[in-house]
Amino acid sequence: MRIRAGYNISFNCLTPTPMVLMLNVHPDREKDLETPDTLTTSPNVRTRFYLDCYGNRCTRLFAQPGPITLSSDFIIHDSGEHDPVVPDAKLQDIDFLPDEVLVYLLSSRYCEIDRMSTMAWQLFGHTAPGWERVQAIVDYVHDRIEFGYHHARPTKSAFDAHEEQRGVCRDFAHLAITLCRCMNVPARYCTGYLGDIGVPPSSSPMDFSAWFEVYLDGKWHTFDARHNRPRIGRIVMARGRDASDVAITTTFGTAILTQFDVVTDEIEEEAQPIAVNG
């Protein structure tokens, strides 16, 4: 499968504004690019790149006062397969986890394990440790939170989302991650492209989205509490402890968002003519 993806994001900067961006596909998907995922700016400004401590590709730039548009347009290959389902995947003992995985068991900015641990064990302590437990958590979060873009709030934590029972995709991910960590399941936040490929048209179409991964049987596995079904065509941009680690744009100055357009569409392949020998 070939997917065309990209964005046009515009700001009006009221002051000179340094920016840090996480808008490129994750390095582990670069091998799948058919055309470059090149971030361009209008007006043209100098950019430089680095990898953060989680392995995400980040861009730095310095925007002058006035409008600036960030854009990219690329084609990427995808397997076209749904997220793998591995119902017999088991939870590893903490003592045998790799050192770099341990951070995904700890509280973070939006994931308050200390506030939710007792409740989590009451809800999910009876489930088998592993895939069954994670799926039970996903089912709970999916049923508890009502999705709506108007429910978004940058300060909303997992506990807030649980109590308010409303949120957007990042709130579904934060709550599921927190409950997993409460149950000693390493969980990390993911952000990226997720177009409505292989699903009926939606009244709330998805392009940039948030989901999460858990570490079972020595491997990271994808879960999505917002949709609660395996999906096709995820394109990871960044991973971290929660949304605070993977903000797609961080501005150090007054920058007003004026445009936010994202595209993630499957490219329909033309039927090839069939040669017939007479």
Beta strands, then each sheet from edge to edge (+ up, - down):
strand 1: 2-13
strand 2: 17-21
strand 3: 40-42
strand 4: 47-51
strand 5: 57-63
strand 6: 66-77
strand 7: 146-147
strand 8: 166-167
strand 9: 187-193
strand 10: 208-216
strand 11: 219-223
strand 12: 235-240
strand 13: 249-251
strand 14: 255-266
sheet 1: 3+ 6- 1+ 14-
sheet 2: 4+ 5- 2+ 13-
sheet 3: 7+ 8+
sheet 4: 11+ 10- 9+ 12-
end
